[in-house]
Amino acid sequence: MTDRQLRDTPITATVRFGSLLTMLLICGCGALKPAAPPKLLEETDTPNSAGEFLEDIERKTFDFFWANANPKNGLVPDRYPTRKFASVAAVGFGLTAYPIGVERGYISRAEARDRVLKTLRFFRDAPQGPGPKGFAGYKGFYYHFLDMETGVRFNEISDLSMIDTSLFIAGVLFCQNYFDGTDPEEKELRKIADWLYRRIDWGWASRDDGAVALSWTPEMGFHQRNWRGYNESSIMYILGLGSPTAPMPASAWQSYTSTFDFHWVKEGMWYLSFPPLFGHQYAHVWIDFRDIRDAYMRGKGIDYFDNTRRAIFAQRSYVIANPMKWAGYSSRLWGITASDGPVEAALDYNGETRAFHAYAARGAGGAQNFDDGTLAPNAVAGALPFTPEVALPTLRLMKEQYGKYIYSTFGFVDAFNPSFNYTDVKLTYGRVVPEVGWVDDNYLGIDQGLTITMIENFRSGFIWRVMRRSPYLRRGLERAGFQGGWLDSREYHGR
């Protein structure tokens, strides 16, 4: 079957857990016990029958990338309409969105190929070097933020970002494996994609123990902190371990997971915690973690897909409990992650001083919660492959109850806050709507990317299927110690 024929095939995750899911909660050793799930999934809500509702979101979100990327170089704005600079991670999501557009019939394969090829050519030719100005990156890595026109480092605050480069490269490898035709353009596309990946010097960014530095700048060198502890950087380590030219040391994954026990917590169930939901979702955009396990998860009796499911339910339980008494929180309204917010200020809320933030890594679950009442639709869309029984009703409610204010040309805006009704405060983003609260006026590239990709993975598993073809992804997973599942399948072995 072709990817187009398979695109509307319900993913295994929905079947795996039964019509709603029959297994979840765990004891202290991590073994699964049967538990009744929340029965909120409407009878018509399956990957296929929820299609009309999700199709509208997916199409509008796709249009964000198609309309707002610079057609000359493929750079995607960090946010819109505040379109000051590009985000290299948003480019990776855009590269992943274009083949989705082909499979869904939004654009032709030739249109997608041409946009991707322009993007890859631009990144191939963008200047790299150690200087503070006039370069797009160094050692194969790219700066977090780039000028929308020139593609060089946006300003001195922008750091050389290992994780944002990894999200970009994930999109590059996705396109390399999707555009498998014999015409000269697709051959060139694959060749450039391969060159961009092989150029990255992962070893340069790695410490002696294998841990990867958080970032690098010409002014300060490597950041003193490393990427350790459970978070979104799992995809960075797997891509770095898979490199055939300048890989991370073999100890990298063990170093990354060495502090996981500090994040293994029980909040109704045992799971690896990371408060903002995006940390549980980003790597899963491109990697199908169902039924594949590294040594750490083999010891816990679950996989990282299960872990993300548990993290979502843990956050939802926090929202239901609502210890800070925020407006609107309920079993049907949740979704706390890194997102926009109204303002940087300490304000009186029902007789207590509460901190509110503009853009911030909000989250619940684990040791470092931050919650100011702000909710992000992309956190819920990103939960669809894991917890459709609660994510679909929440997305519906967000659109039905707040859609007039938060749903427009490119789908959901980044965030909203029903508790924020301060009309005498100068806002950083958005506006306050009487009796509704604060609503954002921006779309964020990375959050739009999570929305479209995880809707598609829920509907068809398309991105996962394509990425299983990547020998680099397989090599990275196997070097990290993953076994089982599709890694053992003849269909994907050795490709």
TILUMGU-193808 format. One record per residue (C-alpha): residue number from 1; chain; x, y, z. Coordinates in Angstrom, 1 decimal, m for minus. Layout:
<recs>
NUM / A / X / Y / Z
...
</recs>
This chain:
<recs>
1 / A / 0.0 / 0.0 / 0.0
2 / A / 1.2 / 3.5 / m0.7
3 / A / 1.4 / 6.3 / 1.9
4 / A / m1.6 / 7.9 / 0.2
5 / A / m3.7 / 4.7 / 0.6
6 / A / m2.6 / 4.3 / 4.2
7 / A / m3.1 / 7.9 / 5.3
8 / A / m6.5 / 7.3 / 6.7
9 / A / m5.8 / 3.9 / 8.3
10 / A / m6.4 / 4.2 / 12.1
11 / A / m3.1 / 3.9 / 13.9
12 / A / m2.2 / 0.9 / 16.0
13 / A / m2.3 / 3.0 / 19.2
14 / A / m6.0 / 3.3 / 19.0
15 / A / m6.5 / m0.5 / 18.6
16 / A / m3.7 / m1.4 / 21.0
17 / A / m5.6 / 0.0 / 24.0
18 / A / m9.0 / m1.2 / 22.9
19 / A / m11.9 / 1.1 / 21.9
20 / A / m11.1 / 3.5 / 24.7
21 / A / m8.1 / 1.8 / 26.4
22 / A / m8.2 / m0.8 / 29.1
23 / A / m4.8 / m0.7 / 30.7
24 / A / m3.0 / 2.1 / 32.5
25 / A / m2.3 / 2.6 / 36.2
26 / A / 0.8 / 1.1 / 37.7
27 / A / 2.2 / m0.1 / 40.9
28 / A / 5.5 / 1.1 / 42.4
29 / A / 7.5 / m1.4 / 40.3
30 / A / 6.1 / m0.1 / 37.1
31 / A / 4.0 / m3.2 / 36.2
32 / A / 0.7 / m2.5 / 34.4
33 / A / m2.7 / m3.0 / 36.1
34 / A / m6.1 / m2.8 / 34.5
35 / A / m7.9 / 0.4 / 35.1
36 / A / m11.1 / 2.0 / 33.7
37 / A / m10.2 / 5.0 / 31.5
38 / A / m12.2 / 8.2 / 31.5
39 / A / m15.1 / 7.6 / 29.2
40 / A / m15.2 / 10.9 / 27.3
41 / A / m14.5 / 9.8 / 23.8
42 / A / m17.6 / 10.3 / 21.7
43 / A / m18.7 / 7.2 / 19.8
44 / A / m18.0 / 9.0 / 16.5
45 / A / m14.5 / 10.0 / 17.5
46 / A / m12.1 / 7.6 / 15.8
47 / A / m9.1 / 8.6 / 13.6
48 / A / m11.4 / 8.3 / 10.5
49 / A / m14.8 / 9.5 / 11.8
50 / A / m13.4 / 12.6 / 13.6
51 / A / m11.9 / 13.5 / 10.2
52 / A / m14.1 / 16.5 / 9.4
53 / A / m13.3 / 18.2 / 12.7
54 / A / m9.6 / 17.4 / 12.6
55 / A / m9.3 / 18.1 / 8.9
56 / A / m10.3 / 21.7 / 9.3
57 / A / m7.6 / 22.2 / 12.0
58 / A / m5.0 / 20.3 / 10.0
59 / A / m5.6 / 22.3 / 6.8
60 / A / m5.6 / 25.7 / 8.5
61 / A / m2.4 / 24.8 / 10.4
62 / A / m0.8 / 23.6 / 7.2
63 / A / m1.6 / 27.0 / 5.7
64 / A / 0.4 / 28.7 / 8.4
65 / A / 3.6 / 27.1 / 7.0
66 / A / 2.7 / 27.3 / 3.3
67 / A / 1.7 / 31.0 / 3.5
68 / A / 4.2 / 32.4 / 6.0
69 / A / 7.5 / 30.6 / 5.1
70 / A / 9.8 / 32.7 / 3.0
71 / A / 9.3 / 31.2 / m0.5
72 / A / 12.9 / 32.1 / m1.5
73 / A / 14.7 / 30.3 / 1.3
74 / A / 12.1 / 28.2 / 3.2
75 / A / 12.6 / 30.0 / 6.5
76 / A / 9.6 / 29.8 / 8.8
77 / A / 8.9 / 32.7 / 11.2
78 / A / 9.2 / 32.0 / 14.9
79 / A / 5.7 / 33.6 / 15.3
80 / A / 3.1 / 35.3 / 13.2
81 / A / 1.9 / 38.0 / 12.7
82 / A / 4.8 / 39.3 / 14.9
83 / A / 7.2 / 38.1 / 12.1
84 / A / 10.6 / 39.3 / 13.2
85 / A / 12.9 / 36.3 / 12.7
86 / A / 12.9 / 32.6 / 11.8
87 / A / 13.1 / 29.6 / 14.1
88 / A / 15.3 / 26.8 / 12.8
89 / A / 13.1 / 24.3 / 14.7
90 / A / 10.0 / 25.7 / 13.0
91 / A / 11.7 / 25.1 / 9.7
92 / A / 12.0 / 21.4 / 10.7
93 / A / 8.3 / 21.3 / 11.4
94 / A / 7.5 / 23.0 / 8.1
95 / A / 9.6 / 20.5 / 6.2
96 / A / 7.5 / 17.8 / 7.9
97 / A / 4.2 / 19.6 / 7.1
98 / A / 4.8 / 19.8 / 3.3
99 / A / 4.5 / 16.0 / 2.6
100 / A / 1.5 / 16.0 / 4.9
101 / A / 0.0 / 18.6 / 2.5
102 / A / 0.7 / 16.3 / m0.4
103 / A / m0.9 / 13.3 / 1.2
104 / A / m3.9 / 15.3 / 2.2
105 / A / m4.3 / 16.9 / m1.2
106 / A / m3.6 / 20.5 / m0.2
107 / A / m0.6 / 20.9 / m2.6
108 / A / 1.0 / 18.8 / m5.3
109 / A / 4.0 / 16.6 / m4.8
110 / A / 5.9 / 18.9 / m7.2
111 / A / 5.0 / 22.0 / m5.2
112 / A / 6.2 / 20.4 / m1.9
113 / A / 9.3 / 19.1 / m3.5
114 / A / 10.2 / 22.5 / m4.9
115 / A / 9.7 / 24.2 / m1.5
116 / A / 11.7 / 21.6 / 0.3
117 / A / 14.5 / 21.7 / m2.3
118 / A / 14.8 / 25.5 / m2.0
119 / A / 14.9 / 25.2 / 1.8
120 / A / 17.7 / 22.5 / 1.7
121 / A / 19.7 / 24.3 / m0.8
122 / A / 19.6 / 27.5 / 1.3
123 / A / 20.7 / 25.7 / 4.4
124 / A / 23.5 / 23.9 / 2.5
125 / A / 24.8 / 27.2 / 1.2
126 / A / 24.2 / 29.3 / 4.4
127 / A / 27.6 / 30.4 / 5.8
128 / A / 29.0 / 28.5 / 8.7
129 / A / 31.8 / 29.7 / 11.0
130 / A / 32.8 / 30.6 / 14.5
131 / A / 32.4 / 34.3 / 14.3
132 / A / 29.6 / 36.2 / 16.1
133 / A / 28.1 / 37.8 / 13.0
134 / A / 27.3 / 36.9 / 9.4
135 / A / 26.9 / 33.1 / 10.0
136 / A / 23.9 / 30.8 / 10.1
137 / A / 25.7 / 28.2 / 12.2
138 / A / 28.8 / 26.3 / 13.1
139 / A / 30.0 / 22.7 / 12.9
140 / A / 26.8 / 21.8 / 11.1
141 / A / 24.6 / 23.2 / 13.9
142 / A / 22.4 / 26.2 / 13.4
143 / A / 21.5 / 29.2 / 15.5
144 / A / 18.1 / 29.1 / 17.3
145 / A / 16.9 / 32.2 / 15.5
146 / A / 17.8 / 33.4 / 12.0
147 / A / 17.1 / 36.5 / 10.0
148 / A / 14.1 / 35.8 / 7.8
149 / A / 15.8 / 37.1 / 4.7
150 / A / 19.5 / 36.5 / 5.0
151 / A / 19.3 / 33.4 / 7.2
152 / A / 22.3 / 34.4 / 9.4
153 / A / 22.2 / 34.7 / 13.2
154 / A / 19.4 / 37.0 / 14.2
155 / A / 21.2 / 38.8 / 17.1
156 / A / 23.8 / 38.2 / 19.8
157 / A / 21.2 / 36.7 / 22.1
158 / A / 20.6 / 33.8 / 19.7
159 / A / 22.6 / 30.7 / 20.6
160 / A / 23.8 / 27.8 / 18.6
161 / A / 21.1 / 25.3 / 19.5
162 / A / 21.7 / 21.6 / 19.5
163 / A / 18.1 / 20.7 / 20.1
164 / A / 16.6 / 23.1 / 17.6
165 / A / 19.1 / 21.9 / 15.0
166 / A / 17.9 / 18.4 / 15.8
167 / A / 14.3 / 19.3 / 15.2
168 / A / 15.3 / 20.8 / 11.9
169 / A / 17.3 / 17.7 / 10.9
170 / A / 14.4 / 15.5 / 11.8
171 / A / 12.3 / 17.3 / 9.2
172 / A / 15.2 / 17.0 / 6.8
173 / A / 15.5 / 13.3 / 7.2
174 / A / 11.7 / 12.9 / 7.0
175 / A / 11.8 / 14.6 / 3.5
176 / A / 14.8 / 12.5 / 2.5
177 / A / 12.8 / 9.4 / 3.1
178 / A / 9.5 / 10.7 / 1.7
179 / A / 10.8 / 12.0 / m1.6
180 / A / 12.0 / 8.7 / m3.0
181 / A / 11.4 / 9.3 / m6.6
182 / A / 13.8 / 8.9 / m9.5
183 / A / 13.5 / 12.4 / m11.1
184 / A / 16.6 / 14.6 / m10.8
185 / A / 15.0 / 17.0 / m8.3
186 / A / 14.1 / 14.3 / m5.7
187 / A / 17.6 / 12.7 / m6.1
188 / A / 19.2 / 16.1 / m5.5
189 / A / 16.9 / 16.7 / m2.5
190 / A / 18.0 / 13.4 / m0.9
191 / A / 21.6 / 14.1 / m1.6
192 / A / 21.5 / 17.5 / 0.1
193 / A / 19.5 / 16.1 / 3.0
194 / A / 22.2 / 13.4 / 3.5
195 / A / 25.0 / 16.0 / 3.4
196 / A / 23.3 / 18.3 / 5.9
197 / A / 22.9 / 15.4 / 8.4
198 / A / 26.4 / 14.1 / 7.8
199 / A / 28.0 / 17.5 / 8.2
200 / A / 27.0 / 17.9 / 11.9
201 / A / 29.8 / 17.3 / 14.3
202 / A / 28.0 / 15.8 / 17.2
203 / A / 31.2 / 14.8 / 18.9
204 / A / 32.2 / 18.5 / 19.1
205 / A / 29.1 / 19.3 / 21.2
206 / A / 29.6 / 16.3 / 23.5
207 / A / 31.3 / 16.3 / 26.9
208 / A / 33.8 / 13.5 / 27.9
209 / A / 31.0 / 11.5 / 29.5
210 / A / 28.8 / 11.8 / 26.4
211 / A / 26.4 / 14.4 / 27.6
212 / A / 25.6 / 17.2 / 25.1
213 / A / 26.1 / 20.8 / 26.0
214 / A / 22.9 / 22.9 / 26.2
215 / A / 24.1 / 25.4 / 23.7
216 / A / 27.1 / 27.4 / 22.4
217 / A / 27.8 / 31.0 / 21.5
218 / A / 30.9 / 32.7 / 20.0
219 / A / 30.9 / 35.1 / 22.9
220 / A / 30.8 / 32.5 / 25.8
221 / A / 31.5 / 29.1 / 24.3
222 / A / 29.6 / 26.1 / 25.5
223 / A / 26.9 / 26.5 / 28.1
224 / A / 27.9 / 25.0 / 31.4
225 / A / 24.8 / 23.0 / 31.6
226 / A / 24.2 / 19.7 / 29.7
227 / A / 21.2 / 18.0 / 28.2
228 / A / 20.4 / 15.6 / 31.0
229 / A / 17.2 / 14.5 / 32.7
230 / A / 14.0 / 13.5 / 30.8
231 / A / 13.0 / 16.0 / 28.3
232 / A / 12.6 / 16.7 / 24.5
233 / A / 16.2 / 16.1 / 23.8
234 / A / 15.8 / 12.3 / 23.4
235 / A / 15.5 / 12.9 / 19.6
236 / A / 18.8 / 14.9 / 19.6
237 / A / 20.7 / 12.0 / 21.3
238 / A / 19.2 / 9.4 / 18.9
239 / A / 20.1 / 11.4 / 15.8
240 / A / 23.5 / 12.2 / 17.2
241 / A / 24.2 / 8.5 / 17.9
242 / A / 23.0 / 7.6 / 14.4
243 / A / 25.5 / 9.7 / 12.6
244 / A / 27.9 / 7.8 / 10.3
245 / A / 30.5 / 10.6 / 10.2
246 / A / 30.8 / 12.5 / 13.5
247 / A / 28.6 / 10.7 / 16.0
248 / A / 28.2 / 11.2 / 19.8
249 / A / 30.2 / 8.8 / 21.9
250 / A / 28.6 / 5.5 / 22.6
251 / A / 28.1 / 6.6 / 26.3
252 / A / 25.8 / 9.5 / 25.3
253 / A / 22.5 / 7.7 / 25.8
254 / A / 23.6 / 6.3 / 29.2
255 / A / 24.7 / 9.7 / 30.2
256 / A / 21.4 / 11.3 / 29.2
257 / A / 19.4 / 8.7 / 31.1
258 / A / 21.7 / 8.7 / 34.2
259 / A / 19.5 / 11.1 / 36.1
260 / A / 16.1 / 9.6 / 35.0
261 / A / 15.5 / 8.1 / 38.5
262 / A / 15.2 / 11.7 / 39.9
263 / A / 12.3 / 12.2 / 37.5
264 / A / 10.6 / 8.8 / 38.1
265 / A / 7.7 / 9.9 / 40.2
266 / A / 4.3 / 8.7 / 41.4
267 / A / 1.4 / 11.1 / 40.8
268 / A / m1.5 / 8.6 / 40.7
269 / A / 0.8 / 6.5 / 38.6
270 / A / 4.6 / 6.0 / 38.1
271 / A / 6.1 / 7.8 / 35.2
272 / A / 9.1 / 9.9 / 34.0
273 / A / 8.1 / 13.4 / 34.6
274 / A / 8.7 / 16.7 / 32.8
275 / A / 6.2 / 19.4 / 33.6
276 / A / 5.5 / 21.0 / 30.2
277 / A / 3.8 / 18.5 / 27.9
278 / A / 5.9 / 19.4 / 24.9
279 / A / 8.9 / 17.6 / 26.5
280 / A / 6.8 / 14.4 / 26.2
281 / A / 5.7 / 15.0 / 22.7
282 / A / 8.3 / 16.5 / 20.4
283 / A / 10.5 / 13.4 / 19.9
284 / A / 7.4 / 11.3 / 19.2
285 / A / 6.5 / 13.4 / 16.2
286 / A / 9.2 / 11.6 / 14.2
287 / A / 9.9 / 8.5 / 16.3
288 / A / 7.4 / 5.7 / 16.8
289 / A / 8.2 / 4.6 / 20.4
290 / A / 5.4 / 2.1 / 20.6
291 / A / 6.7 / m1.2 / 21.8
292 / A / 10.4 / m0.3 / 21.5
293 / A / 12.4 / 0.0 / 24.8
294 / A / 15.8 / 1.0 / 25.9
295 / A / 17.4 / m0.5 / 29.0
296 / A / 15.8 / 2.1 / 31.3
297 / A / 12.2 / 1.4 / 30.1
298 / A / 12.8 / m2.4 / 30.0
299 / A / 13.5 / m2.1 / 33.7
300 / A / 10.2 / m0.2 / 34.2
301 / A / 8.0 / m2.5 / 32.1
302 / A / 6.7 / 0.2 / 29.9
303 / A / 7.8 / 2.2 / 26.8
304 / A / 8.1 / 5.9 / 26.2
305 / A / 4.8 / 6.0 / 24.4
306 / A / 3.1 / 4.7 / 27.5
307 / A / 5.1 / 7.2 / 29.6
308 / A / 3.8 / 10.1 / 27.6
309 / A / 0.2 / 8.8 / 28.0
310 / A / 0.7 / 8.7 / 31.8
311 / A / 2.2 / 12.2 / 31.8
312 / A / m0.9 / 13.5 / 30.0
313 / A / m3.2 / 11.9 / 32.5
314 / A / m1.1 / 13.2 / 35.4
315 / A / m1.4 / 16.7 / 34.1
316 / A / m5.1 / 16.3 / 33.5
317 / A / m5.5 / 15.1 / 37.1
318 / A / m3.7 / 18.2 / 38.3
319 / A / m6.0 / 20.4 / 36.3
320 / A / m9.1 / 18.6 / 37.7
321 / A / m7.8 / 19.1 / 41.2
322 / A / m7.1 / 22.8 / 40.3
323 / A / m5.1 / 23.6 / 43.5
324 / A / m4.7 / 27.3 / 42.4
325 / A / m8.4 / 27.7 / 41.6
326 / A / m7.9 / 29.0 / 38.1
327 / A / m11.0 / 29.7 / 36.0
328 / A / m12.2 / 27.2 / 33.4
329 / A / m10.0 / 24.2 / 34.5
330 / A / m11.9 / 20.9 / 34.3
331 / A / m11.7 / 17.4 / 33.0
332 / A / m12.6 / 18.8 / 29.6
333 / A / m10.3 / 21.9 / 29.6
334 / A / m6.6 / 21.3 / 30.2
335 / A / m3.3 / 21.7 / 28.2
336 / A / m0.3 / 23.3 / 30.0
337 / A / 3.0 / 23.6 / 28.2
338 / A / 5.5 / 26.1 / 27.0
339 / A / 3.5 / 28.8 / 25.4
340 / A / 2.7 / 32.5 / 25.1
341 / A / 1.1 / 34.2 / 28.0
342 / A / m0.3 / 37.7 / 28.7
343 / A / 2.4 / 39.6 / 30.6
344 / A / 5.4 / 39.5 / 32.9
345 / A / 3.8 / 40.7 / 36.2
346 / A / 2.8 / 39.9 / 39.7
347 / A / m0.9 / 40.6 / 40.2
348 / A / m3.6 / 40.1 / 42.8
349 / A / m5.8 / 37.1 / 42.1
350 / A / m8.6 / 36.6 / 44.5
351 / A / m6.6 / 38.1 / 47.4
352 / A / m3.3 / 36.4 / 46.5
353 / A / m0.3 / 37.6 / 44.6
354 / A / 0.2 / 35.5 / 41.5
355 / A / 3.0 / 35.5 / 39.0
356 / A / 1.9 / 35.7 / 35.3
357 / A / 4.3 / 35.4 / 32.4
358 / A / 4.5 / 36.2 / 28.7
359 / A / 6.3 / 33.3 / 26.9
360 / A / 7.2 / 30.6 / 29.5
361 / A / 7.7 / 26.9 / 30.0
362 / A / 4.5 / 26.2 / 31.9
363 / A / 3.7 / 22.7 / 33.2
364 / A / 2.4 / 20.5 / 35.9
365 / A / 3.9 / 17.2 / 37.1
366 / A / 7.3 / 16.7 / 38.7
367 / A / 9.4 / 19.0 / 40.8
368 / A / 9.2 / 22.3 / 38.9
369 / A / 5.6 / 23.1 / 38.2
370 / A / 4.6 / 26.5 / 36.9
371 / A / 1.0 / 27.3 / 36.2
372 / A / m0.6 / 30.7 / 35.7
373 / A / m3.9 / 29.6 / 34.3
374 / A / m2.7 / 29.7 / 30.7
375 / A / m3.8 / 26.9 / 28.4
376 / A / m2.4 / 25.9 / 24.9
377 / A / m4.4 / 24.1 / 22.3
378 / A / m1.2 / 22.6 / 20.8
379 / A / m0.6 / 20.7 / 24.0
380 / A / m3.9 / 18.9 / 23.5
381 / A / m3.4 / 18.3 / 19.8
382 / A / 0.0 / 16.9 / 20.6
383 / A / m1.8 / 14.5 / 23.0
384 / A / m4.1 / 13.0 / 20.3
385 / A / m2.0 / 9.9 / 19.5
386 / A / m1.6 / 9.0 / 23.2
387 / A / m4.9 / 9.9 / 24.8
388 / A / m7.6 / 10.5 / 22.1
389 / A / m10.3 / 9.6 / 24.5
390 / A / m9.7 / 12.9 / 26.4
391 / A / m7.8 / 15.0 / 23.9
392 / A / m10.5 / 15.0 / 21.2
393 / A / m13.3 / 16.2 / 23.6
394 / A / m11.0 / 18.9 / 24.9
395 / A / m10.1 / 20.2 / 21.4
396 / A / m13.8 / 20.3 / 20.6
397 / A / m14.6 / 22.2 / 23.7
398 / A / m11.8 / 24.7 / 23.0
399 / A / m13.2 / 25.4 / 19.6
400 / A / m16.8 / 25.4 / 20.5
401 / A / m16.5 / 27.6 / 23.7
402 / A / m13.6 / 29.8 / 22.7
403 / A / m13.3 / 29.4 / 19.0
404 / A / m14.6 / 32.9 / 18.2
405 / A / m11.6 / 34.3 / 19.9
406 / A / m8.8 / 31.7 / 19.5
407 / A / m9.5 / 30.0 / 16.2
408 / A / m9.0 / 31.7 / 12.9
409 / A / m7.1 / 31.8 / 9.6
410 / A / m4.3 / 29.4 / 10.7
411 / A / m6.2 / 27.4 / 13.2
412 / A / m5.8 / 27.8 / 17.0
413 / A / m3.7 / 30.8 / 18.2
414 / A / m1.0 / 29.8 / 20.6
415 / A / m2.7 / 30.2 / 24.0
416 / A / m5.5 / 31.7 / 26.1
417 / A / m6.1 / 32.3 / 29.8
418 / A / m9.7 / 32.4 / 31.2
419 / A / m8.5 / 33.7 / 34.5
420 / A / m6.7 / 36.8 / 33.2
421 / A / m9.3 / 39.6 / 33.1
422 / A / m7.0 / 42.5 / 34.0
423 / A / m7.9 / 45.5 / 31.8
424 / A / m5.5 / 48.0 / 33.3
425 / A / m2.3 / 46.0 / 32.5
426 / A / m0.1 / 46.6 / 29.4
427 / A / 0.0 / 43.2 / 27.7
428 / A / 3.0 / 41.6 / 26.1
429 / A / 0.8 / 39.6 / 23.7
430 / A / m2.9 / 39.4 / 22.9
431 / A / m5.9 / 41.1 / 24.3
432 / A / m8.4 / 40.7 / 27.1
433 / A / m12.0 / 39.9 / 26.1
434 / A / m14.6 / 40.7 / 28.8
435 / A / m16.0 / 37.6 / 30.4
436 / A / m13.7 / 35.4 / 28.3
437 / A / m10.2 / 36.3 / 29.6
438 / A / m6.9 / 36.8 / 27.8
439 / A / m6.5 / 35.5 / 24.3
440 / A / m3.3 / 35.4 / 22.2
441 / A / m2.9 / 37.2 / 18.9
442 / A / 0.0 / 35.1 / 17.7
443 / A / 0.7 / 31.7 / 16.1
444 / A / 4.0 / 30.1 / 17.0
445 / A / 5.8 / 28.0 / 14.4
446 / A / 6.9 / 25.1 / 16.6
447 / A / 3.4 / 24.9 / 18.2
448 / A / 1.7 / 24.9 / 14.9
449 / A / 4.2 / 22.2 / 13.9
450 / A / 3.2 / 20.0 / 16.8
451 / A / m0.4 / 20.5 / 16.0
452 / A / m0.4 / 19.4 / 12.4
453 / A / 2.1 / 16.5 / 12.9
454 / A / 0.4 / 14.9 / 15.8
455 / A / m3.0 / 15.2 / 14.2
456 / A / m1.6 / 13.4 / 11.2
457 / A / 0.1 / 10.8 / 13.3
458 / A / m3.2 / 10.2 / 15.1
459 / A / m5.2 / 10.0 / 11.9
460 / A / m2.7 / 7.8 / 9.9
461 / A / 0.7 / 7.3 / 11.5
462 / A / 2.1 / 8.7 / 8.3
463 / A / 5.2 / 10.4 / 9.8
464 / A / 6.1 / 7.4 / 11.9
465 / A / 5.9 / 5.1 / 8.8
466 / A / 8.1 / 7.2 / 6.7
467 / A / 10.7 / 7.7 / 9.4
468 / A / 11.0 / 4.0 / 10.0
469 / A / 12.7 / 3.8 / 6.7
470 / A / 15.6 / 6.0 / 7.9
471 / A / 18.8 / 3.9 / 8.5
472 / A / 20.1 / 6.8 / 10.5
473 / A / 17.2 / 6.7 / 12.9
474 / A / 17.4 / 3.0 / 13.2
475 / A / 21.2 / 3.1 / 13.9
476 / A / 20.7 / 5.8 / 16.6
477 / A / 18.0 / 3.8 / 18.3
478 / A / 20.0 / 0.6 / 18.3
479 / A / 23.1 / 2.4 / 19.6
480 / A / 21.0 / 3.8 / 22.4
481 / A / 19.9 / 0.2 / 23.2
482 / A / 16.4 / 0.1 / 21.9
483 / A / 14.9 / m3.2 / 21.1
484 / A / 11.6 / m4.8 / 20.0
485 / A / 8.6 / m3.6 / 18.1
486 / A / 9.1 / m2.3 / 14.6
487 / A / 12.9 / m2.4 / 15.1
488 / A / 12.6 / m6.2 / 14.8
489 / A / 10.4 / m6.1 / 11.8
490 / A / 11.7 / m7.5 / 8.5
491 / A / 9.9 / m4.7 / 6.7
492 / A / 12.2 / m2.1 / 8.2
493 / A / 15.3 / m4.1 / 9.1
494 / A / 18.5 / m3.1 / 7.4
495 / A / 16.9 / m0.4 / 5.2
</recs>
